[in-house]
Amino acid sequence: MRVDHIAIAVNNVDEALKNYQKILNVDHLEIETVPNEKVKVAMLMLEDTRIELMEPTSPDSPISKFLKERGEGIHHIAITADDIVKDVDRAKSQGMRMLGDLRTGSYGRRITFIHPKSLNGVLTEFCEAPPAADGHHHNNNAE
């Protein structure tokens, strides 16, 4: 397992990017809108992990609510699961409260979240390991 990304809720991705580019040497970044999560995300690729800047795309986005209540800041930490189905089952059997079922997140990878009340106040995402380096392998396992 490793840290897949650290997600930061921001009011404006483009403004936040300018800020982060002052301190990070980012060779590669991807901006994507994820309609089902109502967010626009910028993924900044670092050597061994990524920073995800998230901006709400609608007032009823969960990120809007977060920004209203807490202001900009770390929203969640994502861990790459070794075997997402097994790891989620183990977490549940240990009494972790999950937020929703396994679902498809960015890049077509399966994700789910662990409630912050279960993990010392930190919202934690489990995500499926990314596909092989060439990026063309699709997992044909039935959902």
C-alpha positions, 0 to 999 in steps of 0.5 A: 500500500502507498499514498496514492494522492492527497486531496485538497479542497480549493475554491478555484483550481486555476488559482490554486495551481498557480500557487502550487507551481511556485513550490512544486516542480510539476512536469505533468498535470491533468485537469479533469471534471468528474461529473458524478462527484461534481468536482473539477480536479487537477492532479499534480504528479510528483515523483512518488505520489500526487496532489489533487486540487478539487474545486466544486462544480456545483453548489450541491457538491460535497466539496462546496459543503466542505469549503463552506464549513471548513474553508480550503484545506486537506480534504482526504488522503487516498491509499492505493489498496493492494486488493481493493475488494479484500481490503474494503472487506477487512476494513468493514469487518474491523468496524470501519464505517464506509461511505458508499459502496465501491464505485468508479472514480477518476481514471476508471479506478474503483474507489470508496471512502472510510468515514473520518469518525472511524479514522481519527478525523481524516477522510480516507479514500481507498483506490484500486491500484492503477492499471499497468504502466502502458495504461491500456489494460482494462480490468474485466472483472464484473462489478 
